[in-house]
Amino acid sequence: MALSADCSAFSEFYLFPATIEENIKLVEDFYRREELEGILRIVKLPFDLDYIIEENASNVSQGEKERILLARLIAHDKNFVILDEPLEGVDIETKKEIISFLKEYLKDRTALVITHKEEIAQNLCEREVRIDER
């Protein structure tokens, strides 16, 4: 089995000028609309699935972009997850709620979390590897 078939990454990403639903699903079309709406509630997105992302995602904030990508990651439901600086630009209260969800979501998955944020590492990681520049 190819690693990419069972891996989902949260890192630099591109949002297409399309609906939120299309940006989450990408090319896969096996999600029911109700499931995707539930995921939007989990990541606290203030949009519905029909909201259209403009060119260069100029009509969404950095925190909203992060949450759209997180919704994509959750929807694709892979066993191996890479989170690279997750939840940057997300307000503190929303971040706490999403971290609470992610703690449960990641329990039965392998996750590589790359972060400079102590709260992310402490809440999402069982083991830490610190890399210091010297």
Rosetta silent file (secondary structure, phi, psi, omega in degrees, C-alpha in Angstrom):
SEQUENCE: MALSADCSAFSEFYLFPATIEENIKLVEDFYRREELEGILRIVKLPFDLDYIIEENASNVSQGEKERILLARLIAHDKNFVILDEPLEGVDIETKKEIISFLKEYLKDRTALVITHKEEIAQNLCEREVRIDER
SCORE:     score description
SCORE:     0.000 S_00000001
   1 L     0.000  135.799  178.033    0.000    0.000    0.000 S_00000001
   2 L   -73.788  141.558  179.727    1.323    3.444   -0.858 S_00000001
   3 H   -58.034  -40.717 -177.643    1.856    5.766    2.086 S_00000001
   4 H   -62.618  -23.341  179.530   -0.126    8.532    0.401 S_00000001
   5 H   -71.724  -20.882 -177.701   -3.176    6.267    0.287 S_00000001
   6 H  -125.241   21.954 -176.066   -3.295    6.198    4.074 S_00000001
   7 E  -129.319  141.323  175.075   -1.780    9.583    4.958 S_00000001
   8 E  -130.999  134.642 -176.021   -3.234   13.047    5.283 S_00000001
   9 E  -117.863  143.246  177.716   -1.091   16.152    5.763 S_00000001
  10 E  -118.549  101.440 -176.398   -1.850   19.522    7.296 S_00000001
  11 L  -154.633 -149.904  173.926    0.741   21.976    6.042 S_00000001
  12 L   -59.567  140.712 -174.243    1.046   24.596    3.339 S_00000001
  13 L  -152.089  170.352  179.645   -1.957   24.199    1.106 S_00000001
  14 L  -123.158  133.874  171.950   -3.950   25.717   -1.673 S_00000001
  15 L  -103.044  131.149 -177.930   -7.609   26.642   -1.607 S_00000001
  16 L   -84.988  150.171  172.854   -9.287   26.550   -4.980 S_00000001
  17 L   -70.896   87.734 -174.914  -11.734   29.188   -6.204 S_00000001
  18 L  -162.307 -177.525  179.200  -14.677   26.884   -5.507 S_00000001
  19 E   -72.622  162.800  174.582  -17.137   26.090   -2.737 S_00000001
  20 H   -58.001  -43.606 -179.924  -16.044   25.013    0.728 S_00000001
  21 H   -56.803  -47.141 -179.408  -17.530   21.593   -0.042 S_00000001
  22 H   -65.674  -35.161  178.462  -15.414   21.220   -3.188 S_00000001
  23 H   -69.733  -29.743  177.707  -12.302   22.374   -1.319 S_00000001
  24 H   -79.407  -46.502 -175.346  -12.845   19.749    1.371 S_00000001
  25 H   -72.043  -33.301 -172.964  -13.771   16.858   -0.916 S_00000001
  26 L    56.740 -116.241 -177.306  -11.194   17.590   -3.616 S_00000001
  27 L   -98.470  -11.021 -177.711  -11.601   14.686   -6.031 S_00000001
  28 L   -84.935  137.168 -174.012  -13.252   12.216   -3.659 S_00000001
  29 L  -128.729   40.382 -178.395  -17.034   12.149   -3.795 S_00000001
  30 L  -110.288   13.170  179.679  -18.133    9.643   -1.163 S_00000001
  31 L   -92.844  138.406  171.539  -19.077   12.068    1.592 S_00000001
  32 L   -82.415  146.417 -177.982  -22.646   12.758    2.529 S_00000001
  33 H   -56.702  -38.821 -179.208  -23.442   16.422    2.884 S_00000001
  34 H   -62.563  -37.493  178.434  -24.576   15.925    6.494 S_00000001
  35 H   -64.135  -43.946 -179.748  -21.168   14.477    7.403 S_00000001
  36 H   -66.660  -37.665  177.232  -19.380   17.463    5.917 S_00000001
  37 H   -63.195  -38.338  176.411  -21.711   19.883    7.710 S_00000001
  38 H   -63.101  -39.843  178.296  -20.847   18.109   10.969 S_00000001
  39 H   -65.256  -39.568  177.180  -17.148   18.528   10.245 S_00000001
  40 H   -60.072  -38.602  177.963  -17.661   22.263    9.637 S_00000001
  41 H   -66.411  -39.981  179.779  -19.249   22.493   13.090 S_00000001
  42 H   -59.787  -44.432 -176.647  -16.314   20.611   14.654 S_00000001
  43 L   -89.625    6.154  173.670  -13.756   23.036   13.214 S_00000001
  44 L    59.399   41.561  176.485  -15.979   26.028   14.017 S_00000001
  45 L   -82.236  132.996 -177.631  -16.165   27.395   10.475 S_00000001
  46 L   -84.673   17.017 -177.830  -18.675   30.243   10.151 S_00000001
  47 L  -116.199  163.972  170.108  -19.572   29.263    6.573 S_00000001
  48 L   -99.630  175.490 -175.388  -21.841   26.715    4.965 S_00000001
  49 L   -64.932  -22.251 -177.713  -20.715   24.207    2.349 S_00000001
  50 L   -89.489   -2.103  178.602  -21.911   26.410   -0.513 S_00000001
  51 L   -62.566  132.239 -175.902  -19.760   29.387    0.474 S_00000001
  52 E   -97.267  124.545  174.581  -17.478   30.191   -2.461 S_00000001
  53 L   -79.440  129.256  179.966  -13.776   30.734   -1.864 S_00000001
  54 L   -81.953  170.261  176.896  -12.495   33.498   -4.122 S_00000001
  55 H   -52.073  136.610 -178.410   -9.260   33.494   -6.117 S_00000001
  56 H    60.368   18.110  179.325   -6.238   33.390   -3.765 S_00000001
  57 H    51.530   38.689 -175.360   -8.687   32.770   -0.886 S_00000001
  58 L   -69.622  -13.576 -178.015   -8.954   36.535   -0.515 S_00000001
  59 L  -104.530   14.679  174.968  -12.303   36.319    1.277 S_00000001
  60 L  -131.855  147.366  179.978  -11.187   34.084    4.168 S_00000001
  61 L   -77.706  170.664  177.527   -8.824   34.795    7.067 S_00000001
  62 H   -61.498  -42.927  178.878   -5.689   32.789    7.859 S_00000001
  63 H   -62.725  -38.054  177.331   -7.480   31.075   10.745 S_00000001
  64 H   -67.786  -38.596  175.900  -10.393   30.152    8.465 S_00000001
  65 H   -59.756  -44.978  179.285   -7.971   28.737    5.889 S_00000001
  66 H   -58.811  -41.772 -177.439   -6.406   26.600    8.627 S_00000001
  67 H   -73.588  -30.154  174.503   -9.820   25.293    9.660 S_00000001
  68 H   -65.888  -43.244  177.583  -10.818   24.494    6.066 S_00000001
  69 H   -63.787  -40.695  177.629   -7.646   22.431    5.726 S_00000001
  70 H   -62.983  -39.781  176.231   -8.356   20.742    9.045 S_00000001
  71 H   -60.846  -40.548  177.521  -11.878   19.920    7.815 S_00000001
  72 H   -61.483  -45.654 -179.738  -10.282   18.382    4.710 S_00000001
  73 H   -61.243  -45.521 -179.812   -7.940   16.304    6.874 S_00000001
  74 H   -64.378  -44.013 -177.886  -10.801   15.061    9.089 S_00000001
  75 H   -62.109  -35.210 -176.975  -13.033   14.261    6.107 S_00000001
  76 H   -80.381  -13.584  165.125  -10.353   12.165    4.445 S_00000001
  77 L    47.186   58.767 -179.735  -10.041   10.096    7.653 S_00000001
  78 L   -94.101  160.948  179.898   -6.540    8.637    7.236 S_00000001
  79 L   -82.794  -23.885  178.484   -4.598    6.527    9.747 S_00000001
  80 E  -118.108  124.541 -173.660   -1.393    8.579    9.468 S_00000001
  81 E  -125.872  134.475  174.194   -1.700   12.325    9.924 S_00000001
  82 E  -113.229  121.325  177.965    0.905   15.072    9.589 S_00000001
  83 E  -114.133  108.959 -178.179    0.077   18.347   11.335 S_00000001
  84 E  -106.796  107.310 -176.990    2.583   21.083   10.459 S_00000001
  85 L    51.883   56.662 -178.271    2.011   24.186   12.598 S_00000001
  86 L   -69.320  148.869  171.836   -1.695   23.450   13.033 S_00000001
  87 L    68.185   22.736  172.531   -4.172   26.123   14.082 S_00000001
  88 L   -65.498  135.149  177.861   -1.996   29.147   13.345 S_00000001
  89 L    82.390    3.532  179.315   -4.201   32.218   13.189 S_00000001
  90 L   -95.284  134.855 -177.668   -7.073   30.537   15.058 S_00000001
  91 L   -62.780  158.207 -171.351   -8.408   32.451   18.082 S_00000001
  92 H   -58.697  -47.217 -177.139   -7.672   31.057   21.547 S_00000001
  93 H   -64.810  -44.193  178.259  -11.180   29.846   22.435 S_00000001
  94 H   -64.298  -40.742  179.173  -11.703   28.110   19.070 S_00000001
  95 H   -58.944  -44.084  179.348   -8.213   26.611   19.304 S_00000001
  96 H   -59.473  -44.449 -179.098   -9.038   25.078   22.714 S_00000001
  97 H   -65.435  -41.766 -179.197  -12.213   23.481   21.353 S_00000001
  98 H   -69.448  -39.473  177.038  -10.476   22.103   18.256 S_00000001
  99 H   -60.414  -41.454  178.121   -7.547   20.767   20.320 S_00000001
 100 H   -59.007  -43.717  176.569  -10.059   18.971   22.537 S_00000001
 101 H   -64.226  -46.481 -176.363  -11.568   17.323   19.441 S_00000001
 102 H   -62.252  -35.538  177.460   -8.139   16.481   17.975 S_00000001
 103 H   -55.619  -44.350  179.333   -7.012   14.747   21.177 S_00000001
 104 H   -73.239  -44.203 -177.663   -9.845   12.256   20.737 S_00000001
 105 H   -59.587  -38.707 -175.023   -9.576   12.095   16.923 S_00000001
 106 L   -84.671   -6.058 -176.063   -5.857   11.256   17.007 S_00000001
 107 L   -53.526  -42.843 -176.923   -6.112    8.509   19.670 S_00000001
 108 L  -104.083   23.059  179.944   -6.257    5.651   17.152 S_00000001
 109 L  -127.072  160.210  170.215   -4.022    7.281   14.551 S_00000001
 110 E   -94.385  128.947 -177.791   -0.337    7.872   14.109 S_00000001
 111 E  -130.443  137.144  170.904    0.375   11.588   14.040 S_00000001
 112 E  -109.077  114.925 -177.232    3.482   13.614   13.357 S_00000001
 113 E  -111.489  122.002  178.969    2.964   17.066   14.850 S_00000001
 114 E  -111.108  118.438 -175.529    5.402   19.829   13.948 S_00000001
 115 L  -155.578  154.379  170.127    4.954   22.916   16.098 S_00000001
 116 L  -101.855   -4.240 -174.478    6.632   25.781   17.914 S_00000001
 117 L   -94.792  118.717 -179.706    3.635   26.052   20.262 S_00000001
 118 H   -58.723  -41.523 -177.684    4.029   24.367   23.640 S_00000001
 119 H   -63.720  -34.762  177.652    0.253   24.031   24.143 S_00000001
 120 H   -67.008  -48.720 -178.903   -0.106   22.106   20.863 S_00000001
 121 H   -61.082  -46.250 -177.603    2.754   19.745   21.744 S_00000001
 122 H   -64.745  -35.000 -175.319    1.529   19.151   25.298 S_00000001
 123 H   -88.401  -26.244 -173.510   -2.052   18.470   24.242 S_00000001
 124 H  -111.436   -9.867 -172.394   -1.575   16.426   21.072 S_00000001
 125 L  -114.379  137.252  172.157    1.684   14.527   21.551 S_00000001
 126 L   -83.334  -35.612  179.077    2.531   11.436   23.581 S_00000001
 127 L  -131.245  147.932  178.966    6.241   11.885   22.879 S_00000001
 128 L  -120.917  142.845  168.919    8.271   14.940   21.941 S_00000001
 129 L  -122.769  118.439 -178.909   11.441   15.337   19.969 S_00000001
 130 L  -100.384  135.819  177.441   12.916   18.801   20.339 S_00000001
 131 L  -116.146  114.907  179.416   15.244   20.227   17.751 S_00000001
 132 L  -107.736  137.975  174.340   17.355   23.131   18.980 S_00000001
 133 L   -85.860  128.098  178.924   19.525   25.269   16.756 S_00000001
 134 L  -135.426    0.000    0.000   22.972   25.704   18.271 S_00000001
